[in-house]
Amino acid sequence: MVITSTLDEQEINLMMLRINSVPITETLKMQIMRLDKGECEALIARDTMWDGIFKTFHGGILATIADSITCWAILTEIGANSNVATTDFNIRFLRPCKTDVRCVAKVIKTGRTLSLAEAEIFDMDDNLVAVSQVNYISLDN
């Protein structure tokens, strides 16, 4: 069950339909824990098939998680059925991760054309693993 304090049942249902329509959600077995206006929090289990060379969560997979969860945060503000695409992305890896991860994304600003969000990725000991910012363009304009 998704926790929320700012979205109604219809908004949650529309968001979950959209989220579950994206194949990477199932591939990485993303569990959406919380959706609020401008925020999304998810839990992603670490599977050794996603490891990098040092037998830790691969950075590219962590980047995919940040990109996806920030998108969901933005869609809570601009509408679950909005069409958006990533225009630019950055991530800073702070420590290796050998556990499941929790990604917390928050919208920084939504605009008519561009929207910016940030993500923090934590390991299961609540250590900050990575930080990211992602900019999206609305394709509906």
N, C-alpha and C positions, 0 to 999 in steps of 0.2 A: 504494500500500500504506500502510495506517495504522500508525503507530509506536505501540507501547505497552510498558510495563514492568509494568503492574499488572492488566491485563484479560486473560482467556483468549480463545481463538479464538471460542468460542460467544458471549461477551459482546460482542466486537467485531462479529460478524456480526449479532446482534440490534440493536445500536446503529446499524449502517450501514443495515439494513432500515428502521428507524424514521426516521433522518435522511433517507434517500432517498425516503421516503413523503411528505415535506412539500414541496409544490410550489415554495416559495421557494428551496429548495436547488438545484433545477435552474435556476430562473429566473436566479439570481445566479451560477450555476456554482460553488458553494462546493466547495472541495476540502478534505476533512478530512485533515489532516496527522498529527495525534496525538490519541489518546484514552487517557486514564488515569483512574484513580479520582478523580473530582472535578475533572477538567480536560479541556479540549478546545481544540485549536488548528487554525485553518483559514486557508486562503489564498483570497482572493476577487479576481479580476481586475477592474481598473477598465475599464469600457466607457463611452465618452463619452455613451452614451444614459442613463447614470445621473448625469450631471453636473448641478450646480445652476447658479445664475445666474452664478457666477464661474468657470465651466469647471473646477471641481474636483469631487471625489467628493461627491455630495449628502449633506448631514447626515442626512436621513431614511433614506437607504440604509445609511449607517454605523450608525445606530440599529437598523435591522432586523438587520444583521449581528450587532451586540452582543447583541440580544435572542435571536436564534437560537442563537448559539454558547454563551451562558451556559445556555440550556435543555439543550443536549446535555451540558454539563458536569454539570449536576444529575442528568440521567437516568443517567449512569454510576454514580451513587451510589444512586439510589432505584429503578432498574430501567428498562430501555429501553422497556417497554410501559406505564409509568406515565402517567396522564393528568394533565397540569398546565396551568395558564394563568398568564399574567403578571398580577400584581396591581398592581405599580407599577414604574416604570422612571425612571432619570435618566441623562443623558449630559452630559459636559462636552467640548466641542470645543476642542482645544488649538492646532491649526494646520490650514491647508488641505492637502488631499492630492490629488496629481496622478498617483499611481502605484497599482499593485495594493496591497492591504492584507493584513496578517496579523493575525488576531484571536486573542488568548490569553485564555481564560476559566477562572476558578477558582472553585470553590465556597467560600463563606465559612462557611455553616452549613446543614445540612439538618435539618429538624424533621419531626414527624409530619404537620403541616398546611402549614407555610410553609418555603420554602428560599430562601436568598439567595446570589447569585453576583456576581462582578465580571468585567469584561472590559477589556482594554487593546487598543487598535487601533494598529498601527504601519504606517508606509509602508515602502517597499522600501529606504530608507536607514536603517531602524531608528529613525526618529523617532517619538515618541509622538504620535499624531494625536488620540485621544479616549480617555476613560475612562468607564466606566459601571458602575452597579449595577442588578441586576434581581431582583425578588422574585417567586416563583412559589407558587401554591397547589396543593396536591394535590387533585384532583377524585375520587380513589379512596376517600377517607375518608368 
